[in-house]
Structures are given as C-alpha cells and as structure tokens.
Amino acid sequence: MINKDSLNIYADGGCRGNPGPGGWGVLLQTATLEKELWGGEADTTNNRMELTAVIRALEALKRPSTVHVHTDSQYVQKGISEWIHNWKRNGWRTADKKPVKNTDLWQLLDGLARQHEIRWIWVKGHAGHPGNERADRLANRGIDELLSARNKVHD
C-alpha cells in the first residue's frame, strides 16, 4: 500500500533472444500520479534489461524517497538485497571467485539505491499483477520501437 509520501515502482525488462534486442519498462506510481518510462537496446541480455529498468526508475526520482520496487526478477531482488553485500566484500567476485556479471549496472544501482529508503518486492511474472503487467507491456514497447526504428533505417 502506498501513502502520500511513498511511491511504487513496477520495473520489468526482457529480450527477444538472450542475448538479443531488449527492452525495459517502468511504471512509477504515487497516490495521485503515474508516469511511464521505457526504452530498448539493440544487443543485450534479459538480466541487463531487468537491472536497467530499476536504474532508470531510480534516476527519475528528483529527491530521496520511500520506495517500493516491484520486480519479477529474482536476480534483481536477491542481487540487490542479499548477494551484493558479499560481492562488494569480495571485490565484485562471486563465491566461486568469478567476476560478477553486469558489475557496471550493479554498481550504478547500488549507488542509486543508497539515496532512497527502498523495499524490494518480488512478484510473480505474467501472473496478472496489474503494475507488473503494465511494466511488461512498456518493456515490449521498448523492443518494438527499437526494432521499428532499425527496420526504417534498413528500408
């Protein structure tokens, strides 16, 4: 539930092929306002788009906020709330000493997240959750617009 001082962020990302053309979508929602954001990248992965969605949402905030981030990505939810602590302690290496994938985005997200009071909420994807479904449609819009622009260049 949101109150007048907090906001909900619904963030989703996806790819057509993994890697492949990808898109991200965000629904920012307060008690009285809504804003949609979306975009795409030509050659990316699903996980990068999931992270990008949350990053773009947090970048859109004008001041420190109380935020509920809803994501259907356990990679994002567990990564930022559980795994990141050990990654940072281990010099951005996993438990088996391999470099953390998408370190650039994790570091950016970590810096943005520290500016806000955030509750990270995992929701089941494609299960009829209205905010998540809207974010999914926006992510697909990002891919569609990317592919449409690319096709116009080749026509």
Secondary structure, DSSP 8 states (H G I E B T S, - for coil): ---TTEEEEEEEEEESSSSEEEEEEEEEE-SS-EEEEEEEEEEE-HHHHHHHHHHHHHHT-SS--EEEEEES-HHHHHIIIIIHHHHHHTTSB-TTS-B-TTHHHHHHHHHHHTTSEEEEEE--TTS--HHHHHHHHHHHHHHHHHHHHHHHHH-
